[in-house]
Amino acid sequence: MRIIAGEWRGRKLDAPAGDATRPTADRTRETLFSMLVSRLGAFEGLSVADLFAGSGALGLEALSRGAAHCLFVEQDAAAIRCLRANIAALRAQDRCEVRAASVLTLGPAKVPLDLVLLDPPYASGAGIVALDKLARLGWVGPASWISLETGHVEAVKIKGFAIDAERKVGKAKLTLLRLA
């Protein structure tokens, strides 16, 4: 697994051993970031969250492309160790915040994020539950973009959100959402 573009292009990222974490494949990340670039233009200065972060590949890709800051939220201990090691290897500590917790424990936000990246376990419904709560707590605003990765057969319907685009990539489906 490697960073696709930007400051750290080509840099290797580690993934936690075992089956507890399913890293987003390079091809899927490449498709996602192509979709995002066509909508955002650039990542410069963006405030990003990588939720259900695992190895942190999504958030680190956004940082590599110029995002100002990324909040990583992950609850699996092995994934957190791997995430922290990836951040340290890229010397990105000053642009990152890691919270070792469930996404559902996040409290109210000070300001909405520009980009929210969610890659929950497939077929869990956790992404839909998390997005509903994040919207109520102010993490998502009218200008926010949301990416939700699910299994390719999962339906994505979230009250209060409109689907901007969907793409199937292998076993994954990428859905870009905005507040309705």
Secondary structure, DSSP 8 states (H G I E B T S, - for coil): -B--SSTTTT-B----SSSS-----HHHHHHHHHHHHHHHS--TT-EEEEES-TT-HHHHHHHHTT-SEEEEEE--HHHHHHHHHHHHHTT-GGGEEEEES-GGG----SS-EEEEEE---TTS-HHHHHHHHHHHTTSEEEEEEEEEEEETT-----TTEEEEEEEEETTEEEEEEEE-
